[in-house]
Amino acid sequence: MGNDFRVLIIEDDVRTVRFIGAKLRAAGYVVEAVGNGNEAVDRLRSTDTDLVLLDLLLPGKNGLQVLSELRSFSKVPV
C-alpha cells in the first residue's frame, strides 16, 4: 500500500485510537485522529482523507451528526 492513503480515525477513546492506528500504520497507511465531532468536521473540511473510521458516541457533535454534515460536502467512505 502506498503511504499516501490517508485514514482519519474519529474516536474519543485513546486506547482504541492507539490500537487501530498502530495496525493501520503497520500496514502502510497514513493515520490521523481526532477525539470529538466538532474537530472531526473541521479536519474533514481542511484535509484530504481517503477513509474515515467514525465512532457514533462522540463529545460535541455525535457520529451521526458528523456523518450528515460530511455528506453535504464529501463522498469519502465511512
PyMOL Python script that loads the backbone (N, CA, C, O; Angstrom):
from pymol import cmd

cmd.read_pdbstr("""\
ATOM      1  N   MET A   1       0.852  -1.175   0.000  1.00  0.00           N
ATOM      2  CA  MET A   1       0.000   0.000   0.000  1.00  0.00           C
ATOM      3  C   MET A   1       0.893   1.233   0.000  1.00  0.00           C
ATOM      4  O   MET A   1       1.849   1.318   0.771  1.00  0.00           O
ATOM      5  N   GLY A   2       0.578   2.177  -0.862  1.00  0.00           N
ATOM      6  CA  GLY A   2       1.338   3.414  -0.876  1.00  0.00           C
ATOM      7  C   GLY A   2       1.075   4.219   0.377  1.00  0.00           C
ATOM      8  O   GLY A   2       0.002   4.133   0.975  1.00  0.00           O
ATOM      9  N   ASN A   3       2.068   5.004   0.770  1.00  0.00           N
ATOM     10  CA  ASN A   3       1.893   5.737   2.025  1.00  0.00           C
ATOM     11  C   ASN A   3       1.198   7.072   1.829  1.00  0.00           C
ATOM     12  O   ASN A   3       1.359   7.983   2.640  1.00  0.00           O
ATOM     13  N   ASP A   4       0.420   7.196   0.750  1.00  0.00           N
ATOM     14  CA  ASP A   4      -0.356   8.411   0.560  1.00  0.00           C
ATOM     15  C   ASP A   4      -1.847   8.171   0.820  1.00  0.00           C
ATOM     16  O   ASP A   4      -2.649   9.091   0.663  1.00  0.00           O
ATOM     17  N   PHE A   5      -2.229   6.960   1.211  1.00  0.00           N
ATOM     18  CA  PHE A   5      -3.621   6.651   1.537  1.00  0.00           C
ATOM     19  C   PHE A   5      -3.875   7.086   2.971  1.00  0.00           C
ATOM     20  O   PHE A   5      -3.278   6.554   3.906  1.00  0.00           O
ATOM     21  N   ARG A   6      -4.772   8.064   3.140  1.00  0.00           N
ATOM     22  CA  ARG A   6      -4.968   8.707   4.439  1.00  0.00           C
ATOM     23  C   ARG A   6      -6.257   8.224   5.107  1.00  0.00           C
ATOM     24  O   ARG A   6      -7.330   8.226   4.503  1.00  0.00           O
ATOM     25  N   VAL A   7      -6.122   7.815   6.353  1.00  0.00           N
ATOM     26  CA  VAL A   7      -7.255   7.365   7.155  1.00  0.00           C
ATOM     27  C   VAL A   7      -7.418   8.322   8.332  1.00  0.00           C
ATOM     28  O   VAL A   7      -6.456   8.629   9.036  1.00  0.00           O
ATOM     29  N   LEU A   8      -8.635   8.784   8.532  1.00  0.00           N
ATOM     30  CA  LEU A   8      -8.943   9.619   9.691  1.00  0.00           C
ATOM     31  C   LEU A   8      -9.765   8.796  10.671  1.00  0.00           C
ATOM     32  O   LEU A   8     -10.855   8.327  10.344  1.00  0.00           O
ATOM     33  N   ILE A   9      -9.232   8.625  11.875  1.00  0.00           N
ATOM     34  CA  ILE A   9      -9.952   7.937  12.946  1.00  0.00           C
ATOM     35  C   ILE A   9     -10.628   9.005  13.801  1.00  0.00           C
ATOM     36  O   ILE A   9      -9.968   9.884  14.355  1.00  0.00           O
ATOM     37  N   ILE A  10     -11.943   8.916  13.897  1.00  0.00           N
ATOM     38  CA  ILE A  10     -12.704   9.849  14.728  1.00  0.00           C
ATOM     39  C   ILE A  10     -13.219   9.044  15.917  1.00  0.00           C
ATOM     40  O   ILE A  10     -14.220   8.333  15.826  1.00  0.00           O
ATOM     41  N   GLU A  11     -12.511   9.175  17.028  1.00  0.00           N
ATOM     42  CA  GLU A  11     -12.741   8.322  18.201  1.00  0.00           C
ATOM     43  C   GLU A  11     -12.219   9.040  19.433  1.00  0.00           C
ATOM     44  O   GLU A  11     -11.128   9.609  19.407  1.00  0.00           O
ATOM     45  N   ASP A  12     -12.996   9.017  20.514  1.00  0.00           N
ATOM     46  CA  ASP A  12     -12.575   9.706  21.732  1.00  0.00           C
ATOM     47  C   ASP A  12     -11.848   8.804  22.726  1.00  0.00           C
ATOM     48  O   ASP A  12     -11.318   9.299  23.721  1.00  0.00           O
ATOM     49  N   ASP A  13     -11.809   7.508  22.486  1.00  0.00           N
ATOM     50  CA  ASP A  13     -11.097   6.595  23.378  1.00  0.00           C
ATOM     51  C   ASP A  13      -9.649   6.436  22.901  1.00  0.00           C
ATOM     52  O   ASP A  13      -9.397   5.872  21.836  1.00  0.00           O
ATOM     53  N   VAL A  14      -8.716   6.933  23.689  1.00  0.00           N
ATOM     54  CA  VAL A  14      -7.304   6.972  23.293  1.00  0.00           C
ATOM     55  C   VAL A  14      -6.749   5.574  23.044  1.00  0.00           C
ATOM     56  O   VAL A  14      -5.975   5.379  22.107  1.00  0.00           O
ATOM     57  N   ARG A  15      -7.128   4.609  23.859  1.00  0.00           N
ATOM     58  CA  ARG A  15      -6.615   3.240  23.667  1.00  0.00           C
ATOM     59  C   ARG A  15      -7.075   2.653  22.340  1.00  0.00           C
ATOM     60  O   ARG A  15      -6.310   1.969  21.660  1.00  0.00           O
ATOM     61  N   THR A  16      -8.312   2.918  21.976  1.00  0.00           N
ATOM     62  CA  THR A  16      -8.827   2.436  20.696  1.00  0.00           C
ATOM     63  C   THR A  16      -8.077   3.084  19.545  1.00  0.00           C
ATOM     64  O   THR A  16      -7.712   2.409  18.582  1.00  0.00           O
ATOM     65  N   VAL A  17      -7.846   4.381  19.636  1.00  0.00           N
ATOM     66  CA  VAL A  17      -7.100   5.093  18.591  1.00  0.00           C
ATOM     67  C   VAL A  17      -5.693   4.530  18.465  1.00  0.00           C
ATOM     68  O   VAL A  17      -5.217   4.292  17.355  1.00  0.00           O
ATOM     69  N   ARG A  18      -5.025   4.314  19.592  1.00  0.00           N
ATOM     70  CA  ARG A  18      -3.663   3.762  19.553  1.00  0.00           C
ATOM     71  C   ARG A  18      -3.639   2.394  18.893  1.00  0.00           C
ATOM     72  O   ARG A  18      -2.780   2.125  18.052  1.00  0.00           O
ATOM     73  N   PHE A  19      -4.572   1.527  19.265  1.00  0.00           N
ATOM     74  CA  PHE A  19      -4.607   0.171  18.732  1.00  0.00           C
ATOM     75  C   PHE A  19      -4.873   0.168  17.228  1.00  0.00           C
ATOM     76  O   PHE A  19      -4.105  -0.413  16.460  1.00  0.00           O
ATOM     77  N   ILE A  20      -5.955   0.813  16.810  1.00  0.00           N
ATOM     78  CA  ILE A  20      -6.304   0.837  15.388  1.00  0.00           C
ATOM     79  C   ILE A  20      -5.239   1.577  14.594  1.00  0.00           C
ATOM     80  O   ILE A  20      -4.841   1.130  13.518  1.00  0.00           O
ATOM     81  N   GLY A  21      -4.775   2.712  15.120  1.00  0.00           N
ATOM     82  CA  GLY A  21      -3.746   3.491  14.436  1.00  0.00           C
ATOM     83  C   GLY A  21      -2.474   2.700  14.216  1.00  0.00           C
ATOM     84  O   GLY A  21      -1.884   2.768  13.138  1.00  0.00           O
ATOM     85  N   ALA A  22      -2.041   1.950  15.216  1.00  0.00           N
ATOM     86  CA  ALA A  22      -0.818   1.146  15.088  1.00  0.00           C
ATOM     87  C   ALA A  22      -0.971   0.093  14.002  1.00  0.00           C
ATOM     88  O   ALA A  22      -0.054  -0.114  13.208  1.00  0.00           O
ATOM     89  N   LYS A  23      -2.111  -0.571  13.959  1.00  0.00           N
ATOM     90  CA  LYS A  23      -2.343  -1.603  12.939  1.00  0.00           C
ATOM     91  C   LYS A  23      -2.364  -0.993  11.538  1.00  0.00           C
ATOM     92  O   LYS A  23      -1.790  -1.553  10.605  1.00  0.00           O
ATOM     93  N   LEU A  24      -3.016   0.141  11.396  1.00  0.00           N
ATOM     94  CA  LEU A  24      -3.081   0.786  10.083  1.00  0.00           C
ATOM     95  C   LEU A  24      -1.712   1.306   9.641  1.00  0.00           C
ATOM     96  O   LEU A  24      -1.340   1.158   8.477  1.00  0.00           O
ATOM     97  N   ARG A  25      -0.970   1.907  10.555  1.00  0.00           N
ATOM     98  CA  ARG A  25       0.375   2.395  10.216  1.00  0.00           C
ATOM     99  C   ARG A  25       1.282   1.238   9.813  1.00  0.00           C
ATOM    100  O   ARG A  25       2.069   1.363   8.874  1.00  0.00           O
ATOM    101  N   ALA A  26       1.177   0.114  10.515  1.00  0.00           N
ATOM    102  CA  ALA A  26       1.987  -1.065  10.184  1.00  0.00           C
ATOM    103  C   ALA A  26       1.654  -1.581   8.787  1.00  0.00           C
ATOM    104  O   ALA A  26       2.500  -2.181   8.123  1.00  0.00           O
ATOM    105  N   ALA A  27       0.428  -1.347   8.348  1.00  0.00           N
ATOM    106  CA  ALA A  27       0.013  -1.763   7.009  1.00  0.00           C
ATOM    107  C   ALA A  27       0.348  -0.716   5.951  1.00  0.00           C
ATOM    108  O   ALA A  27       0.070  -0.921   4.769  1.00  0.00           O
ATOM    109  N   GLY A  28       0.944   0.406   6.364  1.00  0.00           N
ATOM    110  CA  GLY A  28       1.401   1.407   5.412  1.00  0.00           C
ATOM    111  C   GLY A  28       0.493   2.603   5.205  1.00  0.00           C
ATOM    112  O   GLY A  28       0.740   3.417   4.315  1.00  0.00           O
ATOM    113  N   TYR A  29      -0.551   2.726   6.009  1.00  0.00           N
ATOM    114  CA  TYR A  29      -1.460   3.857   5.869  1.00  0.00           C
ATOM    115  C   TYR A  29      -0.955   5.071   6.650  1.00  0.00           C
ATOM    116  O   TYR A  29      -0.252   4.933   7.652  1.00  0.00           O
ATOM    117  N   VAL A  30      -1.322   6.247   6.178  1.00  0.00           N
ATOM    118  CA  VAL A  30      -1.090   7.486   6.919  1.00  0.00           C
ATOM    119  C   VAL A  30      -2.325   7.686   7.795  1.00  0.00           C
ATOM    120  O   VAL A  30      -3.447   7.728   7.289  1.00  0.00           O
ATOM    121  N   VAL A  31      -2.124   7.808   9.095  1.00  0.00           N
ATOM    122  CA  VAL A  31      -3.243   7.857  10.035  1.00  0.00           C
ATOM    123  C   VAL A  31      -3.240   9.177  10.789  1.00  0.00           C
ATOM    124  O   VAL A  31      -2.209   9.625  11.291  1.00  0.00           O
ATOM    125  N   GLU A  32      -4.416   9.787  10.855  1.00  0.00           N
ATOM    126  CA  GLU A  32      -4.643  10.942  11.710  1.00  0.00           C
ATOM    127  C   GLU A  32      -5.829  10.608  12.601  1.00  0.00           C
ATOM    128  O   GLU A  32      -6.646   9.752  12.262  1.00  0.00           O
ATOM    129  N   ALA A  33      -5.922  11.275  13.727  1.00  0.00           N
ATOM    130  CA  ALA A  33      -7.033  11.012  14.639  1.00  0.00           C
ATOM    131  C   ALA A  33      -7.506  12.301  15.284  1.00  0.00           C
ATOM    132  O   ALA A  33      -6.719  13.207  15.558  1.00  0.00           O
ATOM    133  N   VAL A  34      -8.805  12.363  15.520  1.00  0.00           N
ATOM    134  CA  VAL A  34      -9.407  13.449  16.285  1.00  0.00           C
ATOM    135  C   VAL A  34     -10.349  12.823  17.307  1.00  0.00           C
ATOM    136  O   VAL A  34     -10.840  11.711  17.112  1.00  0.00           O
ATOM    137  N   GLY A  35     -10.598  13.549  18.405  1.00  0.00           N
ATOM    138  CA  GLY A  35     -11.336  12.973  19.509  1.00  0.00           C
ATOM    139  C   GLY A  35     -12.724  13.516  19.755  1.00  0.00           C
ATOM    140  O   GLY A  35     -13.375  13.115  20.719  1.00  0.00           O
ATOM    141  N   ASN A  36     -13.204  14.431  18.898  1.00  0.00           N
ATOM    142  CA  ASN A  36     -14.576  14.909  19.085  1.00  0.00           C
ATOM    143  C   ASN A  36     -15.189  15.288  17.744  1.00  0.00           C
ATOM    144  O   ASN A  36     -14.481  15.493  16.757  1.00  0.00           O
ATOM    145  N   GLY A  37     -16.511  15.377  17.725  1.00  0.00           N
ATOM    146  CA  GLY A  37     -17.224  15.617  16.481  1.00  0.00           C
ATOM    147  C   GLY A  37     -16.964  16.970  15.857  1.00  0.00           C
ATOM    148  O   GLY A  37     -16.894  17.081  14.633  1.00  0.00           O
ATOM    149  N   ASN A  38     -16.819  18.001  16.671  1.00  0.00           N
ATOM    150  CA  ASN A  38     -16.570  19.338  16.123  1.00  0.00           C
ATOM    151  C   ASN A  38     -15.225  19.396  15.416  1.00  0.00           C
ATOM    152  O   ASN A  38     -15.119  19.923  14.309  1.00  0.00           O
ATOM    153  N   GLU A  39     -14.204  18.856  16.056  1.00  0.00           N
ATOM    154  CA  GLU A  39     -12.872  18.829  15.451  1.00  0.00           C
ATOM    155  C   GLU A  39     -12.866  17.960  14.197  1.00  0.00           C
ATOM    156  O   GLU A  39     -12.152  18.254  13.238  1.00  0.00           O
ATOM    157  N   ALA A  40     -13.658  16.894  14.203  1.00  0.00           N
ATOM    158  CA  ALA A  40     -13.726  15.996  13.051  1.00  0.00           C
ATOM    159  C   ALA A  40     -14.203  16.730  11.804  1.00  0.00           C
ATOM    160  O   ALA A  40     -13.602  16.602  10.737  1.00  0.00           O
ATOM    161  N   VAL A  41     -15.269  17.489  11.934  1.00  0.00           N
ATOM    162  CA  VAL A  41     -15.804  18.214  10.777  1.00  0.00           C
ATOM    163  C   VAL A  41     -14.784  19.225  10.271  1.00  0.00           C
ATOM    164  O   VAL A  41     -14.585  19.350   9.062  1.00  0.00           O
ATOM    165  N   ASP A  42     -14.141  19.945  11.176  1.00  0.00           N
ATOM    166  CA  ASP A  42     -13.113  20.907  10.768  1.00  0.00           C
ATOM    167  C   ASP A  42     -11.994  20.210  10.003  1.00  0.00           C
ATOM    168  O   ASP A  42     -11.566  20.689   8.952  1.00  0.00           O
ATOM    169  N   ARG A  43     -11.521  19.087  10.521  1.00  0.00           N
ATOM    170  CA  ARG A  43     -10.428  18.355   9.874  1.00  0.00           C
ATOM    171  C   ARG A  43     -10.852  17.826   8.505  1.00  0.00           C
ATOM    172  O   ARG A  43     -10.080  17.892   7.548  1.00  0.00           O
ATOM    173  N   LEU A  44     -12.068  17.305   8.409  1.00  0.00           N
ATOM    174  CA  LEU A  44     -12.546  16.766   7.136  1.00  0.00           C
ATOM    175  C   LEU A  44     -12.700  17.856   6.086  1.00  0.00           C
ATOM    176  O   LEU A  44     -12.505  17.601   4.897  1.00  0.00           O
ATOM    177  N   ARG A  45     -13.041  19.046   6.502  1.00  0.00           N
ATOM    178  CA  ARG A  45     -13.151  20.156   5.547  1.00  0.00           C
ATOM    179  C   ARG A  45     -11.783  20.640   5.065  1.00  0.00           C
ATOM    180  O   ARG A  45     -11.672  21.183   3.966  1.00  0.00           O
ATOM    181  N   SER A  46     -10.750  20.447   5.871  1.00  0.00           N
ATOM    182  CA  SER A  46      -9.448  21.039   5.549  1.00  0.00           C
ATOM    183  C   SER A  46      -8.393  20.044   5.077  1.00  0.00           C
ATOM    184  O   SER A  46      -7.317  20.459   4.646  1.00  0.00           O
ATOM    185  N   THR A  47      -8.668  18.752   5.147  1.00  0.00           N
ATOM    186  CA  THR A  47      -7.660  17.746   4.833  1.00  0.00           C
ATOM    187  C   THR A  47      -8.241  16.705   3.890  1.00  0.00           C
ATOM    188  O   THR A  47      -9.373  16.262   4.078  1.00  0.00           O
ATOM    189  N   ASP A  48      -7.478  16.312   2.879  1.00  0.00           N
ATOM    190  CA  ASP A  48      -7.900  15.215   2.011  1.00  0.00           C
ATOM    191  C   ASP A  48      -7.799  13.908   2.780  1.00  0.00           C
ATOM    192  O   ASP A  48      -6.752  13.585   3.339  1.00  0.00           O
ATOM    193  N   THR A  49      -8.882  13.166   2.803  1.00  0.00           N
ATOM    194  CA  THR A  49      -8.948  11.903   3.529  1.00  0.00           C
ATOM    195  C   THR A  49      -9.523  10.850   2.599  1.00  0.00           C
ATOM    196  O   THR A  49     -10.473  11.121   1.865  1.00  0.00           O
ATOM    197  N   ASP A  50      -8.948   9.637   2.626  1.00  0.00           N
ATOM    198  CA  ASP A  50      -9.408   8.556   1.760  1.00  0.00           C
ATOM    199  C   ASP A  50     -10.406   7.625   2.438  1.00  0.00           C
ATOM    200  O   ASP A  50     -11.200   6.966   1.767  1.00  0.00           O
ATOM    201  N   LEU A  51     -10.368   7.569   3.758  1.00  0.00           N
ATOM    202  CA  LEU A  51     -11.258   6.695   4.519  1.00  0.00           C
ATOM    203  C   LEU A  51     -11.453   7.276   5.911  1.00  0.00           C
ATOM    204  O   LEU A  51     -10.517   7.806   6.509  1.00  0.00           O
ATOM    205  N   VAL A  52     -12.673   7.174   6.422  1.00  0.00           N
ATOM    206  CA  VAL A  52     -12.982   7.650   7.772  1.00  0.00           C
ATOM    207  C   VAL A  52     -13.477   6.478   8.608  1.00  0.00           C
ATOM    208  O   VAL A  52     -14.360   5.731   8.186  1.00  0.00           O
ATOM    209  N   LEU A  53     -12.903   6.324   9.795  1.00  0.00           N
ATOM    210  CA  LEU A  53     -13.413   5.388  10.794  1.00  0.00           C
ATOM    211  C   LEU A  53     -14.087   6.239  11.864  1.00  0.00           C
ATOM    212  O   LEU A  53     -13.426   7.011  12.558  1.00  0.00           O
ATOM    213  N   LEU A  54     -15.393   6.097  11.994  1.00  0.00           N
ATOM    214  CA  LEU A  54     -16.196   7.040  12.775  1.00  0.00           C
ATOM    215  C   LEU A  54     -16.913   6.367  13.940  1.00  0.00           C
ATOM    216  O   LEU A  54     -17.725   5.463  13.744  1.00  0.00           O
ATOM    217  N   ASP A  55     -16.606   6.815  15.146  1.00  0.00           N
ATOM    218  CA  ASP A  55     -17.326   6.402  16.352  1.00  0.00           C
ATOM    219  C   ASP A  55     -18.651   7.162  16.391  1.00  0.00           C
ATOM    220  O   ASP A  55     -18.697   8.343  16.047  1.00  0.00           O
ATOM    221  N   LEU A  56     -19.712   6.503  16.801  1.00  0.00           N
ATOM    222  CA  LEU A  56     -21.005   7.183  16.871  1.00  0.00           C
ATOM    223  C   LEU A  56     -21.194   7.982  18.153  1.00  0.00           C
ATOM    224  O   LEU A  56     -21.922   8.974  18.158  1.00  0.00           O
ATOM    225  N   LEU A  57     -20.553   7.566  19.235  1.00  0.00           N
ATOM    226  CA  LEU A  57     -20.716   8.241  20.527  1.00  0.00           C
ATOM    227  C   LEU A  57     -19.512   9.137  20.788  1.00  0.00           C
ATOM    228  O   LEU A  57     -18.505   8.702  21.347  1.00  0.00           O
ATOM    229  N   LEU A  58     -19.632  10.380  20.377  1.00  0.00           N
ATOM    230  CA  LEU A  58     -18.538  11.348  20.482  1.00  0.00           C
ATOM    231  C   LEU A  58     -18.972  12.553  21.306  1.00  0.00           C
ATOM    232  O   LEU A  58     -20.158  12.879  21.353  1.00  0.00           O
ATOM    233  N   PRO A  59     -18.019  13.216  21.954  1.00  0.00           N
ATOM    234  CA  PRO A  59     -18.334  14.515  22.560  1.00  0.00           C
ATOM    235  C   PRO A  59     -18.504  15.570  21.462  1.00  0.00           C
ATOM    236  O   PRO A  59     -17.965  15.423  20.365  1.00  0.00           O
ATOM    237  N   GLY A  60     -19.233  16.601  21.756  1.00  0.00           N
ATOM    238  CA  GLY A  60     -19.523  17.604  20.730  1.00  0.00           C
ATOM    239  C   GLY A  60     -20.607  17.038  19.826  1.00  0.00           C
ATOM    240  O   GLY A  60     -21.610  16.514  20.310  1.00  0.00           O
ATOM    241  N   LYS A  61     -20.415  17.138  18.532  1.00  0.00           N
ATOM    242  CA  LYS A  61     -21.346  16.512  17.589  1.00  0.00           C
ATOM    243  C   LYS A  61     -21.174  15.003  17.678  1.00  0.00           C
ATOM    244  O   LYS A  61     -20.050  14.506  17.751  1.00  0.00           O
ATOM    245  N   ASN A  62     -22.300  14.265  17.672  1.00  0.00           N
ATOM    246  CA  ASN A  62     -22.169  12.813  17.691  1.00  0.00           C
ATOM    247  C   ASN A  62     -21.833  12.299  16.288  1.00  0.00           C
ATOM    248  O   ASN A  62     -21.832  13.066  15.325  1.00  0.00           O
ATOM    249  N   GLY A  63     -21.555  11.023  16.182  1.00  0.00           N
ATOM    250  CA  GLY A  63     -21.130  10.450  14.909  1.00  0.00           C
ATOM    251  C   GLY A  63     -22.142  10.620  13.790  1.00  0.00           C
ATOM    252  O   GLY A  63     -21.755  10.859  12.646  1.00  0.00           O
ATOM    253  N   LEU A  64     -23.428  10.503  14.093  1.00  0.00           N
ATOM    254  CA  LEU A  64     -24.444  10.673  13.054  1.00  0.00           C
ATOM    255  C   LEU A  64     -24.510  12.120  12.570  1.00  0.00           C
ATOM    256  O   LEU A  64     -24.739  12.368  11.387  1.00  0.00           O
ATOM    257  N   GLN A  65     -24.311  13.068  13.472  1.00  0.00           N
ATOM    258  CA  GLN A  65     -24.270  14.477  13.066  1.00  0.00           C
ATOM    259  C   GLN A  65     -23.046  14.745  12.191  1.00  0.00           C
ATOM    260  O   GLN A  65     -23.135  15.460  11.194  1.00  0.00           O
ATOM    261  N   VAL A  66     -21.910  14.169  12.569  1.00  0.00           N
ATOM    262  CA  VAL A  66     -20.692  14.316  11.762  1.00  0.00           C
ATOM    263  C   VAL A  66     -20.924  13.738  10.372  1.00  0.00           C
ATOM    264  O   VAL A  66     -20.585  14.369   9.371  1.00  0.00           O
ATOM    265  N   LEU A  67     -21.499  12.544  10.305  1.00  0.00           N
ATOM    266  CA  LEU A  67     -21.747  11.898   9.017  1.00  0.00           C
ATOM    267  C   LEU A  67     -22.689  12.724   8.153  1.00  0.00           C
ATOM    268  O   LEU A  67     -22.448  12.891   6.958  1.00  0.00           O
ATOM    269  N   SER A  68     -23.749  13.236   8.741  1.00  0.00           N
ATOM    270  CA  SER A  68     -24.692  14.062   7.994  1.00  0.00           C
ATOM    271  C   SER A  68     -24.013  15.303   7.425  1.00  0.00           C
ATOM    272  O   SER A  68     -24.216  15.651   6.262  1.00  0.00           O
ATOM    273  N   GLU A  69     -23.215  15.961   8.239  1.00  0.00           N
ATOM    274  CA  GLU A  69     -22.510  17.154   7.765  1.00  0.00           C
ATOM    275  C   GLU A  69     -21.465  16.788   6.717  1.00  0.00           C
ATOM    276  O   GLU A  69     -21.307  17.489   5.718  1.00  0.00           O
ATOM    277  N   LEU A  70     -20.758  15.694   6.947  1.00  0.00           N
ATOM    278  CA  LEU A  70     -19.747  15.239   5.990  1.00  0.00           C
ATOM    279  C   LEU A  70     -20.367  14.993   4.622  1.00  0.00           C
ATOM    280  O   LEU A  70     -19.788  15.375   3.605  1.00  0.00           O
ATOM    281  N   ARG A  71     -21.528  14.365   4.583  1.00  0.00           N
ATOM    282  CA  ARG A  71     -22.171  14.055   3.309  1.00  0.00           C
ATOM    283  C   ARG A  71     -22.601  15.305   2.546  1.00  0.00           C
ATOM    284  O   ARG A  71     -22.869  15.224   1.347  1.00  0.00           O
ATOM    285  N   SER A  72     -22.671  16.439   3.199  1.00  0.00           N
ATOM    286  CA  SER A  72     -23.036  17.675   2.499  1.00  0.00           C
ATOM    287  C   SER A  72     -21.891  18.199   1.639  1.00  0.00           C
ATOM    288  O   SER A  72     -22.107  19.056   0.782  1.00  0.00           O
ATOM    289  N   PHE A  73     -20.659  17.691   1.859  1.00  0.00           N
ATOM    290  CA  PHE A  73     -19.527  18.184   1.068  1.00  0.00           C
ATOM    291  C   PHE A  73     -18.556  17.096   0.611  1.00  0.00           C
ATOM    292  O   PHE A  73     -17.578  17.410  -0.067  1.00  0.00           O
ATOM    293  N   SER A  74     -18.792  15.822   0.961  1.00  0.00           N
ATOM    294  CA  SER A  74     -17.824  14.786   0.595  1.00  0.00           C
ATOM    295  C   SER A  74     -18.495  13.422   0.463  1.00  0.00           C
ATOM    296  O   SER A  74     -19.505  13.145   1.108  1.00  0.00           O
ATOM    297  N   LYS A  75     -17.915  12.583  -0.382  1.00  0.00           N
ATOM    298  CA  LYS A  75     -18.375  11.198  -0.557  1.00  0.00           C
ATOM    299  C   LYS A  75     -17.343  10.210  -0.029  1.00  0.00           C
ATOM    300  O   LYS A  75     -17.376   9.035  -0.395  1.00  0.00           O
ATOM    301  N   VAL A  76     -16.427  10.665   0.827  1.00  0.00           N
ATOM    302  CA  VAL A  76     -15.387   9.793   1.374  1.00  0.00           C
ATOM    303  C   VAL A  76     -16.046   8.586   2.046  1.00  0.00           C
ATOM    304  O   VAL A  76     -17.045   8.748   2.748  1.00  0.00           O
ATOM    305  N   PRO A  77     -15.507   7.379   1.845  1.00  0.00           N
ATOM    306  CA  PRO A  77     -16.074   6.197   2.510  1.00  0.00           C
ATOM    307  C   PRO A  77     -15.951   6.295   4.028  1.00  0.00           C
ATOM    308  O   PRO A  77     -14.933   6.737   4.560  1.00  0.00           O
ATOM    309  N   VAL A  78     -17.018   5.868   4.711  1.00  0.00           N
ATOM    310  CA  VAL A  78     -17.053   5.887   6.173  1.00  0.00           C
ATOM    311  C   VAL A  78     -17.374   4.480   6.646  1.00  0.00           C
ATOM    312  O   VAL A  78     -17.459   4.238   7.850  1.00  0.00           O
TER     313      VAL A  78
END
""", "prot")
cmd.dss("prot")
cmd.show_as("cartoon", "prot")
cmd.util.cbc("prot")
cmd.orient("prot")
